[in-house]
Amino acid sequence: MLTNKRILVVGGAGFIGSNLIEHLVEHNSVVSIDNYSTGKINNHVKGAEYRAGNAKDIGLIAKDDLFDIVFHLGEYSRVESSLSEIDKVLEYNLYSIFPVVQYVKSKGAKLIYSGSSTKFGDNGANKHASPYAWTKSINTEFIKNFADWYGLNYAIVYFYNAYGNKEISEGSYSTLVAKYINICSSGAEALPVVTPGTQLRNFTHVSDIVSALDLVAEKGSGDDFGIGSDQSYSVLDVVAMFGKKVEWLQERQGNRLTAELKTEKTKALGWSPVESLKKYIEKNMP
């Protein structure tokens, strides 16, 4: 467990970032940088310091600070909407990675970068299926190459369909579990499912993700630290857990069918997921 560290969380007011800060702040000094495109002031955690700004400006925002660890969770993170918002994807992802890596290197810190499990989707073909998947894949390659060229202490993690406290439940950036809970709260009898509905996902509770992030930051080095639940469910399986009918939607570009679960390296550090999607849905059903 990380203790007495100086930690910077890029994207610290977002879903995963705020849960991470909540976990870290009791035993560490924590600063957040967030542009609040999806992050919320309501996600602020007492005891952490918050600064508004974009990741690409990290050198100005945190110029005079020293950090032991920098978690970079502050990139554009939606697959389907990235096809209509490529300008934001390039700005937040592709154009920001070098300033972040350069900053981490200059401070002698360790970088924990959140890659995307879309990179492993459909036997690797999915990394070209959307601007989001492509930029995330490119960024992981850049980090590894930069480390070979210039030296960099880093670890790359991959989240698998996070759900849990502070998940976005409305709008184009909403995620499946929170969106379904929100729809059910209105009394709806059916839940929207993108065709074919057999898409498999390893839904992972944010508390399991946070515990893995802590462990990888402390002990991990290099690439391929997947953070995902062992159990996979199709979208239709999830609808059945809610006990609802299906409202079919047209198939969407970039929507992968499968993604290889790569958790061996994370588990080798001593991590294992403990939370259950079924129990979470039962507990949070309106």
N, C-alpha and C positions, 0 to 999 in steps of 0.2 A: 504493500500500500504506500502510495506517495505521501511523504511527510516533509514539512519544512522546505518545500520547493517554491521557487518563484515561477509562476505558470501564466502563460498567455493563451487565451482561448479565442481564436478568430471564429466568429459566429456564436458567441457566447450567450446571445439572447434568443437563439433559436431553440427548436425542440430538443435535439440531442445535446447541444451546447449548454443549455440551462440546466438540464439534468446532470450533466458532468460537473458543472460548477457547484451545484448543490452538494454533490458528493465530495468535491475537493476542498471547498472553502474552509472547512473546519480545521484542517491540518496544514493548509498551505496559503501562500499569498497569491491571489488570483486577480488577473485583469482580463476584461473582455473587450474585443473590438467587434462591432457589428454595424452594418449599414441599415438595418431594420427593414430590409425588403420583405423578409418573412419573419424575422425576429420581432419580439414584442417587449415593450417596457414592463408589462405585467409579468414577464418571465425573469425579471431581475431577482437576484438572490442576495440577501443581506450579507454584508461582509466582503463582497466582491466589488471591484471598481469597474465602471462601464464607460467606454469611450465610443462615440459615434464616428463611423468612417468606413471606407472601403478597404478590402484586403490589399489592393495594389498600393495603397498609401501607408502601409504599415511602417515604413521607414521614417515617415514624418510623425505619425500618431504616437509611436512608441520609441522615438529616436533616442531618448536619454535613459531608457530602461535596460535592465539586465534580466534575462530569464534563463531558467534551467531547461524548461520544456515549453514548446509552442504546439498547441493542438490546432490544426487547420481544418475547421469544420464549416468554413464560411463561404462555400461555393453554391452556385445554382444547382438545385437537386431534384428537378422533376423531369421525367422522360418525355411524356407526350407534349406538354406545354413548351418544351424546348424547341420543338419544330416551328412554333410560331413566334418564339422569342429568342432567336439566335443571337441577336445583338447583345442581350443580357447575358447569355451563356458565354459568349466570347469575352465580354468584359469581366464578368465575375470569376470565370474559370481560367481560360487560356491566357488572358492578358495579366492575370494577377499572380500566377504561380511563380514566375521568376522573382518579382519583388519579395514575395514571402520567403522563398528559398534563400535568396541573397541576404535577407535580414537575419534569418536563423543562423546562417553560416557566419555572418559578421559578429553575432553575439556569442558564438560558441555553444549554442543551445541544441537541444534535440528536437527534431520535427516529427510529430505524429500526424500523418496526412490521411484524411478519409477518402480513399478511392471509392469505386462503385462496383458492386457485384454484377452490374450490367455487363461488365467486362468479360464475365464468364458465361453470359447468357447464350443459349442456343449454340453450344460448342465453340464459343468465341466469336461467332458471326455478329452477335448483337452489339459489339462495341462500335460498329459502323452504322447502327440503325437509327441514331438520333444525334443531334448536336451535343446533348448532355453526355450520352455514353461515349462518344468520340473524344470530347475534351477531357473527360475524366481518365480515359485510357491513355491519352497522350500525356497528361500530367504525371501519371505514375511512371511512364517511361522517362520523362524528363528528369524527375527526381532521382531515379536510379542512375541515369547517365551523368547528371551533375555530381552525384556522390563519387562516381568513378573518376571523373575529370578533376574535381577540386577537393574532394573529401567532404562528407556530410554525415552527421549522426542522425539517422532517420529510421522510422518504421511506418509501413503503409498498411492501413486496416481497411476492411471491406464490410459494410453493414448489409444485412439481409432484412429488408422490409421491417423497419423499426415501427413499434407501436407502444402506446403507454401514455403516461402523464405528460401533458402539454403538447400532445400531438395536434396537428392542424386538422380541423374538422369541417371547414367550409372553404369554398372557392376552388380555383384551379390548382392550388398547391396542397390541397387536402390529401391525406393518405387514407387507405382503404378502411382500416378498422375504425378510426375515429369518424370517418364520413358515414359509415354504416350505423354507428351508434347515434350519430346526430340525426340521420334520416329516421331511424326507429323512434326517436324521441318525439317526432311529429305525428306518430301513429300510422306511418305508411305500412302497407301490406307487402310491398315488393322492394327489392334492392337492385340497383343497376349493375349489370355485369357486361363487361366488354367481351364480345364473341372471340374465342369459343368457350371461355369460362373454365377451361381445363388448365390454364396457366398455373404452374406450380410455384409456390412461394414459401420460403423458410421464415415465417413471421417471428420476429425476435423482440422481446420486451426491452424497453430502453434501460431498465436496471441491469439486465444482463450485458447490454452493450457498454454501459458505463463501467461495470466491474472489469470487463475485458480491456477497455481503454486504459484504465489505471494500471493493469498488469503489463500490457504491452509497453506503456510509457516507462515503466520501471525496469522491465527485463527484455523486451523485444528489440530486434534489430533486423532491418531489411524488409523484404516484400512478403505479401501473401498471408497476412494475418486476418483471415476471415472471421467474422463475428456473426454467427447465425445459429438458429435453433436446429437441432437434429431432425425434428419432425417437419415435413413439408405438407402443405395443404393447397388444394386448388381453390380458386375463387368461389367455385360452386360449393366446395366444402364449407367455406366460411359463411356463405349465405345460409346453408343448412344449420350451422351453429346458431344463427340468429332466428331460425325457424320461420323464414320469410320466403315468399315466392320470388321468381326471377323476372326482372325487367331487362330484356336483352338490348344491348347497344351494339352498334356496328364495330367491326374489328378496327383497331387503330394502329397506325404506323408506329414502329418502335417498341411495341408491346411484346416483350419476349415470352416464350412459352416455358422455358426452363432456365436454370442457372446452376452450374456446378457448385456444390457446397465445399469450400476449402477452409476448414477450421483446424486442420491438423497442427499447424504451427502454434496457434493460439492455445489449443488444448495442451500442447507440450509444455506450456508455461504454467499450467495448473488450473486453467479456466474451464468451466463447463456451464452451459445455460441451465437455469433452474425454473424459469417461469413458464406457465402453460397458457397458450392462446385460448383454449376452451374455457379454462377457469376465469380468465380475464373477461371474456365476453359474458359469461354467466353472472359475474359480479357487477358488470357495468351496463347490463341490459336495462333500458328505461322501463 
